[in-house]
Amino acid sequence: MSLTNPPDLIRVRELQSRLGAQGRVLIDKAADTSRALVAWLDRTLGRLMTGWMVLCGLAGLAKVATAPLPAHSGQQALIMLAPFLLIAFAPWLAYRLTSFCLDAGLLTRQPAFRLAFLGRWRKLNAIEVRQNPVFGPTGLMASLVLGLLVNIPLRVIEFLMAVPAMASSAPSWGLVMFYALAADSIVMSCAYMVCFVLAVRAAPLFPRMILLVWVLDIMMQFAIAHAVAGSAPVPDAVTRSLSYLLFGNIKKVLISTVVWLPYILLSDRVNVTYRARCAARL
């Protein structure tokens, strides 16, 4: 087809316009879907947490019942079950406390100073923020929000698969590893839940909180390795498996940081939603 013919040029432009309109429709549908997903999670997470606690409790009972060194008394069984119960209730408690603080206006103020200083920005007032078309944890931001929530069951599943329930008669390295990994699941489940709630509710502290959580996650992996290494001699097979698990967690955090940190620092949506500012156009 020769583009020197005016009718050909008209047809090409019509095709480009049609494709552009279809692309905009797809983008709008994706934005609406992400907005609906985030709103649904915000509304129903309290009920979902009830099911989560039931599943974790049942998983804990199964782990205690199948422990290689079974409990010899009800008290010992309860001690073995306690970490699993804490894992079950910790995200729910973090969700409730963070929601309460946000409802009470305790976490809604903009920070006095900025850590994200790259770029040229213009401050927005509260009305301008809400009226801005990129306001809200939707679009690409919804993927980050969903990833924060998915991190919680993934971390717990890793714990359930990595180590059996340990009775007090277990080797010291086994007890240390069991309680250290349980503490990691509890702390990081709470941390990722706080990040999720802050993100969904457009709380200004979210960008800082997620950076803090990434640092905390890496520090927890090194703390676990140090604690287990400081116990009695650990079997080589256990050392290899634990190293694989811990370095896998560190690798996932580093990948998340590399992928999402530029977006958190420079995205118009993140800056409008959480920092009340937009790019200053030249």
Rosetta blueprint (number, residue, H / E / L):
1 M L
2 S L
3 L L
4 T L
5 N L
6 P H
7 P H
8 D H
9 L H
10 I H
11 R H
12 V H
13 R H
14 E H
15 L H
16 Q H
17 S H
18 R H
19 L H
20 G H
21 A H
22 Q H
23 G H
24 R H
25 V H
26 L H
27 I H
28 D H
29 K H
30 A H
31 A H
32 D H
33 T H
34 S H
35 R H
36 A H
37 L H
38 V H
39 A H
40 W H
41 L H
42 D H
43 R H
44 T H
45 L H
46 G H
47 R H
48 L H
49 M H
50 T H
51 G H
52 W H
53 M H
54 V H
55 L H
56 C H
57 G H
58 L H
59 A H
60 G H
61 L H
62 A H
63 K H
64 V H
65 A H
66 T L
67 A L
68 P L
69 L L
70 P L
71 A L
72 H L
73 S L
74 G H
75 Q H
76 Q H
77 A H
78 L H
79 I H
80 M H
81 L H
82 A H
83 P H
84 F H
85 L H
86 L H
87 I H
88 A H
89 F H
90 A H
91 P H
92 W H
93 L H
94 A H
95 Y H
96 R H
97 L H
98 T H
99 S H
100 F H
101 C H
102 L H
103 D H
104 A L
105 G L
106 L L
107 L L
108 T L
109 R L
110 Q L
111 P L
112 A L
113 F L
114 R L
115 L L
116 A L
117 F L
118 L L
119 G L
120 R L
121 W E
122 R E
123 K E
124 L L
125 N L
126 A H
127 I H
128 E H
129 V H
130 R H
131 Q H
132 N L
133 P L
134 V L
135 F L
136 G L
137 P L
138 T L
139 G L
140 L H
141 M H
142 A H
143 S H
144 L H
145 V H
146 L H
147 G H
148 L H
149 L H
150 V H
151 N H
152 I H
153 P H
154 L H
155 R H
156 V H
157 I H
158 E H
159 F H
160 L H
161 M H
162 A H
163 V L
164 P L
165 A L
166 M L
167 A L
168 S L
169 S L
170 A L
171 P L
172 S H
173 W H
174 G H
175 L H
176 V H
177 M H
178 F H
179 Y H
180 A H
181 L H
182 A H
183 A H
184 D H
185 S H
186 I H
187 V H
188 M H
189 S H
190 C H
191 A H
192 Y H
193 M H
194 V H
195 C H
196 F H
197 V H
198 L H
199 A H
200 V H
201 R L
202 A L
203 A L
204 P L
205 L L
206 F H
207 P H
208 R H
209 M H
210 I H
211 L H
212 L H
213 V H
214 W H
215 V H
216 L H
217 D H
218 I H
219 M H
220 M H
221 Q H
222 F H
223 A H
224 I H
225 A H
226 H H
227 A H
228 V H
229 A H
230 G L
231 S L
232 A L
233 P L
234 V L
235 P L
236 D H
237 A H
238 V H
239 T H
240 R H
241 S H
242 L H
243 S H
244 Y H
245 L H
246 L H
247 F H
248 G H
249 N H
250 I H
251 K H
252 K H
253 V H
254 L H
255 I H
256 S H
257 T H
258 V H
259 V H
260 W H
261 L H
262 P H
263 Y H
264 I H
265 L H
266 L H
267 S L
268 D H
269 R H
270 V H
271 N H
272 V H
273 T H
274 Y H
275 R H
276 A L
277 R E
278 C E
279 A E
280 A L
281 R L
282 L L
